[in-house]
Amino acid sequence: MIIKGTSCAGSARLAAHLTRTDTNERAEVKELRGVVSEDLAGALREMEAVAAGTRSTKPFYHGSINTRADEKLTDEQRTYAIDKLEAALGLTGQARVVVIHVKEGREHCHIVWSRINLDRMTAISDSHNYRKHEEVARSLEREFGFERVQGAHAERDGKARPERTPSHAEMLQAERTGLSTAHAKATLTGIWLTTKNGKEFQEALQQKGWVLARGDRRDFVAVDPTGGVHSIARRIDGAKAADVRARFADIDPRDLQSVAEATRAQRKRSGTRDREGAASHPPKPQSPRTSKSRGAKISLGGGVTTASKVAGGILSAFMGEKPAPKPKESEATKKANDAVTPSSRRQELMRQLSREIPQETEKDAEIEADRGRDRTRR
């Protein structure tokens, strides 16, 4: 059994991936929990909306549970496995969706949780998630009688570290570009073995239609003819990042194209359609500035936030640089509005909010009164 997962963003991208039937023989939504929406896309949008009240840029945890073709999980086993993984990741009780995919006759399941803790309005930590995946997988293999899969982080028992498997992002890139990670590894390893320095490597790479570029997080990356980006160290058998850095000492990364420039050039040259557009990478939700004062909790898309946060967001929009267009006013009305100060405008808005947002509790009012008296004494 193999369990993978990572924190991520983008409800539209997730919904599109989870409902794909061109690469899957079947895609079935099995569960929607903790949300009001009755469809997958709506459920993910609800989770994303709740995260808008936090500073988190990755409101989802996307996990997958994969078994061998001859080790199909029953519905009860699947639910048990998901609940066990959920507990290990600290996501018990969080809103979630479960989708079953059948691909080439093999069934696997995807789970997307909301990472936002509604009581604290913060994201739940995803630290040490790889180890937790493996610990749960080894436990489930023993309980279900499945064949053991050796991992790199847990229960090594002196065994050699297994070869790194492609990440989910790398598998998606391979599907998108048609260039498998195995083919990329064979190409770069072959060049590595037949060259002696960075300049020779770069020239040999160009002859095969690839481009050596300056990475965002790494010194060097290789961009394939379709615009796919590859970590050089990960695509060369027996090489580490330090080995690549030492051999490429004769190349200054600042003289290379950035990865974004190289990617655009390769796609333009090959005529590859850019399918990583706005739909795949929606803008990150912005967190409005909010008051730290306590307020009544209200429901927002299946989640919970505070009245003060909602008010803060509306006030920011009201006092922002791009107000909504107003209808034409008469000269008398215009003069009257000009006489209104920002303070009185804010007071009027707060009066409107007080009619729409639940009032604070008596206890909250007492706390605020005490704070006011403390400030007066000081």
QUISULCOR-V272658 format. One record per backbone hydrogen bond with DSSP energy under -1.0 kcal/mol. CO is the residue of the C=O (numbers start at 1). NH is the residue of the N-H. E is the energy in kcal/mol with one decimal. If there is no record, write none. Layout:
CO;NH;E
CO;NH;E
This chain:
2;66;-2.9
4;64;-2.5
6;62;-2.6
8;60;-2.2
10;14;-2.3
11;15;-2.6
12;16;-2.2
13;17;-2.3
14;18;-2.9
15;19;-1.3
17;20;-1.1
26;102;-2.2
28;100;-3.2
31;98;-2.2
33;96;-1.8
39;43;-2.1
40;44;-2.3
41;45;-2.0
42;46;-2.0
43;47;-1.9
44;48;-2.1
45;49;-2.3
46;50;-2.0
47;51;-1.4
50;53;-1.5
51;54;-2.1
59;115;-3.1
60;8;-2.2
61;113;-2.4
62;6;-1.7
63;111;-2.9
64;4;-2.0
65;109;-1.9
66;2;-2.7
68;71;-2.0
74;78;-2.7
75;79;-2.2
76;80;-2.3
77;81;-2.7
78;82;-2.6
79;83;-2.5
80;84;-2.1
81;85;-2.3
82;86;-2.6
83;87;-2.1
84;88;-1.9
85;89;-1.8
86;91;-2.8
87;90;-1.1
91;94;-2.2
95;114;-2.3
96;33;-3.1
97;112;-2.3
98;30;-2.8
98;31;-1.6
99;110;-3.2
100;28;-2.7
101;108;-2.5
102;25;-2.5
102;26;-1.3
103;106;-2.0
106;103;-2.7
108;101;-3.0
109;65;-2.2
110;99;-2.6
111;63;-3.2
112;97;-1.9
113;61;-2.0
115;124;-3.0
117;121;-2.6
122;117;-3.2
126;129;-1.0
128;132;-1.8
129;133;-2.4
130;134;-2.0
131;135;-2.5
132;136;-2.2
133;137;-2.4
134;138;-2.8
135;139;-1.8
136;140;-2.6
137;141;-2.3
138;142;-1.7
139;143;-2.1
140;144;-2.9
141;145;-1.2
141;146;-1.7
156;159;-2.1
167;171;-2.2
168;172;-2.3
169;173;-2.1
170;174;-2.2
171;175;-2.1
172;176;-2.3
173;177;-2.8
174;178;-2.1
180;184;-2.1
181;185;-2.5
182;186;-2.2
183;187;-2.2
184;188;-2.5
185;189;-2.4
186;190;-1.9
187;191;-1.8
188;192;-2.4
189;193;-2.1
197;201;-2.1
198;202;-2.8
199;203;-2.3
200;204;-2.6
201;205;-2.4
202;206;-2.2
203;207;-1.7
205;210;-2.3
206;209;-1.7
211;223;-2.9
213;221;-2.1
214;259;-1.4
221;213;-2.8
222;230;-2.5
223;211;-1.9
224;227;-2.0
228;224;-2.5
230;222;-2.6
236;239;-1.6
240;244;-2.2
241;245;-2.5
242;246;-2.1
243;247;-2.3
244;248;-2.3
246;249;-1.1
247;198;-1.4
248;251;-2.0
252;255;-2.4
253;256;-1.5
257;214;-3.5
258;262;-2.6
259;263;-2.2
260;264;-2.2
261;265;-2.2
262;266;-2.4
263;267;-2.3
264;268;-2.3
265;269;-2.4
266;270;-2.3
267;271;-1.4
267;272;-1.2
273;275;-1.0
277;281;-1.8
296;307;-2.5
298;305;-2.1
300;303;-1.7
303;300;-2.1
305;298;-1.9
306;310;-2.0
307;311;-2.9
308;312;-2.4
309;313;-2.2
310;314;-2.3
311;315;-2.9
312;316;-2.2
313;317;-1.9
314;318;-2.5
315;319;-2.7
330;334;-2.4
331;335;-2.1
332;336;-2.0
333;337;-2.6
334;338;-2.3
335;339;-1.2
337;340;-1.2
341;345;-2.3
342;346;-2.4
343;347;-2.2
344;348;-2.2
345;349;-2.0
346;350;-2.5
347;351;-1.9
348;352;-1.9
349;353;-2.5
350;354;-2.2
353;357;-2.9
361;365;-2.2
362;366;-2.3
363;367;-2.1
364;368;-2.3
365;369;-2.2
366;370;-2.4
367;371;-2.2
368;372;-2.1
369;373;-2.2
370;374;-2.3
371;375;-2.2
372;376;-1.9
373;377;-2.2
374;378;-2.0
